[in-house]
């Protein structure tokens, strides 16, 4: 397995200097490479160039690092839903998503909101790629993982509710169970962690636009005018 290079922030006397955020960044890289269960504090200390006691100065252990990491991903995803709900209540959506989807920013239909949720979720995945990747690879083997998976189920439930409202208003197909439809949608979104890399010649905006268009409009070509 290829390891992702980790640069240690320089401290006094040439020793690595970390705060909790930079320590977490390295830990997430290692968790994704080796698996959370396969990573011990000894390996984290070695990759960080620190003693274990130095790590414990910042966190109580690798469980806290995992919880900080997956909560960062989950908080960003829930913020997408909260933005849409707040915008819907206020009757203003403020151009969430931007780009070609900004033209729908004044739309308060459930269908328009669902499109923006998908579009923004792609943006979150790209911005928080290592953290979302770790979240999607949890197995539920610890209390921290079980809590994170419970939050994922809550997210899925809220998306399914929005899908049901979109179907009820006629914006999307009503013959597919909304829970199944939301799983298929976000299964596609989540699959991006397996191949998307920010350094490729593909902007996040282009990626989010393309995926949202395919998911809601399909691949059928439009007849020439």
C-alpha positions as CSV (number, residue, x, y, z in Angstrom):
1,X,0.0,0.0,0.0
2,X,1.3,3.4,-1.0
3,X,1.7,5.8,2.0
4,X,0.6,9.4,1.8
5,X,3.6,11.6,2.5
6,X,3.1,13.5,5.8
7,X,4.9,16.7,6.5
8,X,5.7,17.5,10.1
9,X,5.3,21.1,11.1
10,X,8.6,22.4,12.3
11,X,9.1,23.2,15.9
12,X,12.0,24.4,18.0
13,X,15.3,22.5,17.7
14,X,14.0,20.7,14.6
15,X,11.4,18.7,16.5
16,X,7.9,18.3,15.0
17,X,5.4,20.8,16.5
18,X,1.7,19.9,16.4
19,X,-1.5,21.3,17.7
20,X,-4.5,19.1,18.0
21,X,-5.8,19.9,14.4
22,X,-2.5,19.1,12.7
23,X,-2.1,16.0,14.8
24,X,-5.6,14.9,13.7
25,X,-4.8,15.5,10.1
26,X,-1.9,13.1,10.2
27,X,-3.9,10.5,12.3
28,X,-6.6,10.5,9.7
29,X,-4.1,9.7,6.9
30,X,-2.7,6.8,8.9
31,X,-6.2,5.5,9.8
32,X,-7.1,5.5,6.2
33,X,-3.9,3.7,5.2
34,X,-3.8,1.1,7.8
35,X,-7.4,0.9,9.0
36,X,-8.5,2.3,12.4
37,X,-8.3,-1.1,14.1
38,X,-4.9,-1.8,12.6
39,X,-3.4,1.4,13.9
40,X,-1.8,1.6,17.4
41,X,-0.5,4.6,19.3
42,X,3.0,3.3,18.6
43,X,2.5,3.7,14.8
44,X,0.9,7.1,15.2
45,X,3.8,8.3,17.4
46,X,6.3,7.0,14.8
47,X,4.5,8.7,11.9
48,X,4.3,11.9,13.9
49,X,7.8,11.8,15.1
50,X,6.6,12.2,18.7
51,X,6.5,10.2,21.8
52,X,3.2,8.7,22.9
53,X,3.2,10.9,25.9
54,X,3.4,13.9,23.6
55,X,0.3,12.7,21.8
56,X,-1.5,12.2,25.1
57,X,-0.8,15.9,25.8
58,X,-3.3,16.7,23.1
59,X,-5.8,13.8,23.2
60,X,-6.8,11.0,25.4
61,X,-6.1,8.3,22.8
62,X,-6.8,7.1,19.3
63,X,-10.5,6.8,20.2
64,X,-10.7,10.6,20.7
65,X,-8.9,11.2,17.4
66,X,-11.4,9.0,15.6
67,X,-14.3,10.8,17.2
68,X,-12.9,14.2,16.3
69,X,-12.4,13.0,12.7
70,X,-15.8,11.5,12.0
71,X,-17.6,14.3,13.8
72,X,-15.9,16.8,11.5
73,X,-17.2,14.9,8.5
74,X,-20.7,14.4,9.9
75,X,-21.0,18.0,11.1
76,X,-20.2,19.3,7.6
77,X,-22.8,17.0,6.1
78,X,-25.5,17.9,8.6
79,X,-24.8,21.5,8.0
80,X,-25.9,21.0,4.3
81,X,-29.3,19.8,5.5
82,X,-29.5,22.5,8.1
83,X,-28.8,25.2,5.5
84,X,-31.6,23.9,3.3
85,X,-34.1,23.7,6.1
86,X,-33.2,27.2,7.4
87,X,-33.5,28.6,3.8
88,X,-36.8,26.8,3.3
89,X,-38.2,28.3,6.5
90,X,-37.1,31.7,5.6
91,X,-38.2,31.5,2.0
92,X,-34.6,32.4,0.9
93,X,-31.9,29.9,-0.1
94,X,-29.1,32.3,-0.8
95,X,-27.6,30.6,-3.9
96,X,-26.5,27.5,-2.1
97,X,-24.4,25.4,-4.4
98,X,-23.4,28.2,-6.7
99,X,-22.5,27.7,-10.4
100,X,-25.2,26.5,-12.7
101,X,-27.2,25.5,-9.6
102,X,-27.3,29.1,-8.4
103,X,-30.1,29.7,-10.9
104,X,-32.3,27.5,-8.7
105,X,-31.4,29.3,-5.5
106,X,-34.8,30.9,-5.2
107,X,-36.6,27.6,-5.6
108,X,-38.1,26.3,-2.4
109,X,-39.6,23.1,-3.8
110,X,-38.4,19.9,-2.2
111,X,-37.0,18.8,-5.6
112,X,-34.8,21.9,-5.9
113,X,-33.7,21.5,-2.3
114,X,-32.8,17.9,-2.9
115,X,-30.7,18.8,-5.8
116,X,-28.8,21.4,-3.8
117,X,-28.3,18.9,-1.0
118,X,-26.6,16.5,-3.4
119,X,-24.6,19.2,-5.0
120,X,-23.4,20.6,-1.7
121,X,-22.7,17.1,-0.3
122,X,-20.3,16.6,-3.2
123,X,-18.6,19.8,-2.3
124,X,-18.3,18.7,1.3
125,X,-16.9,15.4,0.3
126,X,-14.2,17.1,-1.8
127,X,-13.4,19.6,1.0
128,X,-13.2,17.0,3.7
129,X,-12.1,14.0,1.7
130,X,-9.9,12.2,4.2
131,X,-12.5,12.6,7.0
132,X,-15.4,11.5,4.9
133,X,-13.4,8.5,3.7
134,X,-12.7,7.5,7.2
135,X,-16.4,7.9,8.1
136,X,-17.5,5.7,5.3
137,X,-15.1,2.9,6.3
138,X,-16.3,2.5,9.9
139,X,-17.4,-1.0,10.9
140,X,-19.1,-0.2,14.2
141,X,-16.5,-2.0,16.3
142,X,-16.4,0.6,19.1
143,X,-18.8,3.0,20.9
144,X,-17.3,5.9,18.9
145,X,-18.1,4.1,15.6
146,X,-21.5,3.1,16.7
147,X,-22.4,6.7,17.6
148,X,-21.1,7.9,14.2
149,X,-23.1,5.2,12.4
150,X,-26.2,6.3,14.3
151,X,-25.7,9.8,13.1
152,X,-25.2,8.5,9.5
153,X,-28.6,6.8,9.9
154,X,-30.1,10.0,11.1
155,X,-28.7,11.8,8.0
156,X,-30.1,9.1,5.7
157,X,-33.5,9.4,7.3
158,X,-33.6,13.2,6.9
159,X,-32.6,12.8,3.2
160,X,-35.3,10.2,2.7
161,X,-37.9,12.5,4.2
162,X,-36.9,15.2,1.7
163,X,-37.0,12.7,-1.1
164,X,-40.5,11.7,-0.1
165,X,-41.6,15.3,-0.2
166,X,-40.0,15.7,-3.7
167,X,-41.9,12.7,-4.9
168,X,-45.2,13.9,-3.4
169,X,-44.9,17.2,-5.3
170,X,-44.2,15.3,-8.6
171,X,-40.6,16.5,-8.9
172,X,-39.1,13.0,-8.9
173,X,-40.4,9.5,-9.5
174,X,-42.9,8.3,-6.9
175,X,-42.7,4.6,-7.7
176,X,-39.3,4.1,-5.9
177,X,-39.2,3.9,-2.1
178,X,-37.6,7.2,-0.9
179,X,-35.3,5.4,1.5
180,X,-34.0,3.2,-1.4
181,X,-33.8,6.2,-3.7
182,X,-31.7,8.2,-1.1
183,X,-29.4,5.3,-0.6
184,X,-28.8,5.0,-4.3
185,X,-28.2,8.7,-4.6
186,X,-25.8,8.9,-1.8
187,X,-24.2,5.6,-2.6
188,X,-23.1,7.3,-5.9
189,X,-22.0,10.4,-4.0
190,X,-20.0,8.4,-1.5
191,X,-18.3,6.3,-4.2
192,X,-16.3,9.4,-5.1
193,X,-14.0,8.7,-2.2
194,X,-12.7,5.7,-4.1
195,X,-11.3,7.6,-7.1
196,X,-11.7,11.4,-6.7
197,X,-8.4,13.2,-5.9
198,X,-8.2,17.0,-5.6
199,X,-5.0,17.2,-7.6
200,X,-6.6,15.9,-10.8
201,X,-7.7,18.1,-13.6
202,X,-11.3,18.2,-12.5
203,X,-12.8,21.0,-10.5
204,X,-15.1,20.4,-7.6
205,X,-17.7,22.6,-9.3
206,X,-17.6,20.5,-12.5
207,X,-17.8,17.3,-10.6
208,X,-20.7,18.4,-8.5
209,X,-22.6,19.8,-11.5
210,X,-22.1,16.6,-13.6
211,X,-23.0,14.2,-10.8
212,X,-26.2,16.2,-9.8
213,X,-27.3,16.4,-13.5
214,X,-26.8,12.7,-14.1
215,X,-28.6,11.7,-10.9
216,X,-31.6,13.8,-11.5
217,X,-31.8,14.0,-15.3
218,X,-30.1,10.8,-16.3
219,X,-27.9,10.0,-19.3
220,X,-30.5,10.2,-22.0
221,X,-29.5,12.6,-24.7
222,X,-31.8,15.5,-25.7
223,X,-33.1,15.7,-29.2
224,X,-31.5,18.3,-31.4
225,X,-33.5,21.4,-31.8
